[in-house]
Amino acid sequence: MQVQEGDIVVIRAGEDWPEHLFRVDWVFDDCVGGYSLTGPLAGEYGEPEFDLILKVQSKAD
């Protein structure tokens, strides 16, 4: 799966968080950086690894 800056992705649920939307602001070698858009983590910065991304919800313009 190819992810680029500006994409909105779906992050899978984990032990401490539900499935949620995440805006990708940076793409690193082993993860992406950006902000959660939905759920209890909305507005929080994070760096989820690629394996946490279920799908790309919408592509950057």
C-alpha positions in Angstrom: 0.0 0.0 0.0 1.4 3.4 -1.0 0.7 6.2 1.4 1.6 9.9 0.8 1.5 13.1 2.7 -2.1 14.5 2.8 -3.8 11.1 2.7 -6.5 10.1 5.2 -6.0 6.6 6.4 -7.9 4.2 8.6 -5.8 3.0 11.6 -6.8 -0.4 13.0 -8.0 -0.7 16.6 -5.4 -1.5 19.2 -5.6 -2.5 22.8 -5.7 1.2 23.9 -7.5 2.9 21.0 -10.5 2.2 18.6 -10.3 2.2 14.8 -10.0 5.8 13.7 -9.2 8.1 10.8 -5.7 9.6 10.7 -4.3 12.4 8.5 -0.8 11.7 7.2 1.5 14.7 7.4 4.8 13.0 7.1 6.0 9.7 5.6 9.0 8.1 7.3 10.9 4.9 6.6 9.0 2.8 9.1 5.9 4.8 10.0 3.8 7.9 9.2 3.4 11.0 11.3 0.3 13.1 11.6 -2.9 13.6 13.6 -5.9 11.5 14.5 -9.1 13.0 13.1 -11.8 10.9 14.9 -12.3 9.0 18.1 -11.0 9.7 21.6 -7.5 10.5 20.1 -8.9 13.3 17.8 -6.3 16.1 17.5 -3.5 14.0 19.0 -0.2 13.6 17.1 1.1 10.1 16.5 3.5 8.0 14.5 1.7 4.7 13.7 3.7 2.1 11.9 2.6 1.0 8.4 1.2 -2.3 9.6 -1.5 -0.3 11.6 -2.9 1.2 8.4 -5.9 -0.8 7.2 -6.6 1.2 4.1 -6.4 4.7 2.5 -9.8 6.4 3.0 -9.0 9.3 0.7 -6.0 10.4 -1.3 -4.3 13.8 -1.1 -5.3 16.3 -3.8 
